[in-house]
Amino acid sequence: MYSICIYFLGHRGLSILKVTFLSGLVFALIGDYCLVYKHLYFLGIISFILSLSCYTLYFSVGQKLKILYSIPFLIFIVCMYLYLNGRVTKNLLLPVFVYLVVLSSLGWRCFSRERDYKQSYIYGSVGAILIIFSDSLLALVRLGTLDFMFANQIILGTYFFAQYSMTQASQLEETSHPHLAEGSYP
């Protein structure tokens, strides 16, 4: 994660949007650290919610709300919630639901973007799907509803590639559309 942050900073000036995306990377880094320690687990979840919210905001600016694109993500929320209901303690259902909504919002907004910056759209959409996959798998493993060989390796591999893809999408988008860099800081 450190290297992705450094890579991100190495490209041109800092716009407000870039600061938003970089904040998402930093919150993800904090979340990564917190998940290592059981006593910081809840702080890690909050950090990831903030990270996903920053990414969602970044990929939503200037885009139309395309409600039809939300349908697969709404189905995902309902399916995951129904699967976890009865398998996890009741006090975890609300935080899990909130996390699912934030996670799905990122996917919806990435897929709703205009496709005229084709490479950025592909990187962003792939990144969003991989984050959804990685985080869902992590939740199922951590909550004790799923366990299989190499689960941790698959979770980490997809998670880091997702972060890289999202970063690439943001870089390509700002390169293709310099108006996104307006309000740059010196």
C-alpha positions in Angstrom: 0.0 0.0 0.0 2.8 2.4 0.7 4.2 2.0 -2.8 0.7 2.7 -4.3 0.5 5.9 -2.3 4.0 7.0 -3.4 3.1 6.0 -7.0 0.0 8.1 -6.8 1.8 11.1 -5.4 4.4 11.0 -8.2 1.9 12.0 -10.9 1.4 15.8 -11.4 0.0 18.2 -8.9 -2.6 17.6 -6.3 -6.2 18.5 -7.1 -9.1 18.4 -4.7 -10.2 15.1 -6.4 -6.7 13.7 -6.1 -6.6 14.5 -2.4 -10.0 12.7 -2.1 -8.6 9.6 -3.8 -5.3 9.8 -1.8 -7.4 10.0 1.4 -9.0 6.8 0.3 -5.6 5.1 -0.1 -4.5 6.4 3.3 -7.7 5.2 5.0 -7.1 1.8 3.3 -3.6 1.7 4.7 -4.8 2.5 8.2 -7.5 -0.2 7.8 -4.8 -2.8 6.7 -2.8 -2.0 9.8 -5.8 -2.2 12.1 -7.0 -5.6 10.8 -3.8 -7.2 11.9 -4.7 -6.5 15.6 -7.9 -7.9 17.1 -8.4 -4.9 19.5 -8.2 -2.5 16.5 -10.5 -4.5 14.2 -13.5 -2.1 14.6 -11.3 0.9 13.8 -10.1 -1.0 10.7 -13.7 -1.5 9.5 -14.4 2.3 10.0 -11.2 3.1 8.1 -12.3 0.9 5.2 -15.7 2.5 5.1 -14.0 5.9 4.9 -11.7 4.6 2.2 -14.5 3.2 0.1 -16.5 6.4 0.6 -13.6 8.5 -0.7 -13.2 6.2 -3.8 -17.0 6.4 -4.4 -17.0 10.2 -4.1 -14.0 10.4 -6.5 -15.6 8.2 -9.1 -19.0 10.0 -8.8 -18.0 13.6 -9.4 -19.5 14.8 -12.7 -21.3 11.6 -13.4 -25.0 11.0 -13.8 -26.9 8.7 -11.4 -27.7 5.7 -13.5 -30.2 3.8 -11.2 -30.3 0.7 -13.5 -26.6 0.1 -12.9 -27.4 -0.2 -9.1 -29.6 -3.3 -9.6 -26.9 -6.0 -9.6 -25.3 -4.3 -6.5 -28.7 -4.2 -4.7 -29.2 -7.9 -5.4 -25.7 -8.5 -4.0 -26.5 -6.6 -0.8 -29.7 -8.6 -0.3 -28.1 -12.0 -1.1 -25.1 -11.4 1.3 -27.4 -10.1 4.0 -29.7 -13.0 3.8 -26.7 -15.4 3.7 -25.2 -13.8 6.8 -28.5 -13.4 8.7 -28.6 -16.3 11.2 -24.9 -17.1 10.7 -23.5 -14.1 12.6 -24.5 -12.5 15.8 -27.3 -10.0 15.6 -25.1 -7.1 16.8 -22.9 -7.5 13.7 -25.8 -7.4 11.2 -26.1 -3.6 11.1 -22.4 -2.9 10.7 -22.2 -5.6 8.0 -25.2 -4.1 6.2 -23.7 -0.6 6.3 -20.4 -2.0 4.9 -22.3 -3.9 2.2 -24.1 -0.7 1.2 -20.9 1.4 1.0 -19.0 -1.4 -0.8 -21.8 -1.8 -3.3 -22.1 2.0 -3.8 -18.5 1.9 -5.1 -19.2 -0.8 -7.6 -22.4 1.0 -8.8 -20.6 4.4 -9.2 -17.6 2.8 -11.0 -19.9 1.0 -13.5 -22.1 4.1 -13.9 -19.3 6.3 -15.1 -19.2 7.5 -18.7 -17.3 5.1 -20.9 -15.5 7.8 -23.0 -12.3 7.3 -20.9 -12.3 3.6 -21.8 -9.1 2.4 -20.1 -10.0 4.3 -16.9 -13.5 2.8 -17.0 -12.1 -0.7 -17.3 -9.5 -0.3 -14.6 -12.1 1.3 -12.3 -14.7 -1.3 -12.9 -12.2 -4.2 -12.5 -10.9 -2.6 -9.3 -14.4 -2.2 -7.9 -15.3 -5.8 -8.6 -12.1 -7.1 -7.1 -12.6 -4.9 -4.0 -16.1 -6.3 -3.6 -14.9 -9.8 -4.1 -11.9 -9.5 -1.7 -13.9 -7.7 1.0 -16.8 -10.2 0.7 -14.4 -13.1 0.9 -12.6 -11.5 3.9 -15.9 -11.0 5.7 -17.0 -14.6 5.1 -13.7 -16.0 6.3 -13.4 -13.6 9.3 -17.0 -14.2 10.4 -16.4 -18.0 10.3 -19.0 -18.8 7.6 -16.4 -19.9 5.0 -12.9 -21.5 5.1 -10.7 -23.0 2.4 -7.1 -23.4 1.5 -5.3 -20.3 0.2 -8.2 -18.0 1.3 -5.8 -15.4 2.7 -3.6 -15.4 -0.4 -6.6 -15.0 -2.6 -8.0 -12.2 -0.4 -4.7 -10.3 -0.4 -3.9 -10.8 -4.1 -7.3 -9.6 -5.3 -7.2 -6.7 -2.7 -3.8 -5.4 -3.8 -4.6 -5.7 -7.5 -7.9 -3.9 -6.8 -6.1 -1.0 -5.1 -3.7 -0.8 -8.0 -6.5 -0.9 -10.6 -8.4 1.9 -8.8 -5.2 4.0 -8.7 -4.6 3.4 -12.4 -8.1 4.4 -13.2 -7.7 7.7 -11.3 -4.4 8.4 -13.0 -5.8 7.6 -16.5 -8.9 9.7 -15.9 -6.9 12.8 -14.8 -4.5 12.4 -17.7 -7.4 12.1 -20.2 -9.4 14.9 -18.7 -7.2 17.7 -17.4 -10.3 19.6 -16.1 -10.2 17.2 -13.2 -6.9 18.7 -12.1 -8.4 22.2 -11.8 -7.8 23.7 -8.4 -4.4 22.1 -8.2 -2.2 22.9 -5.3 1.4 24.1 -6.0 
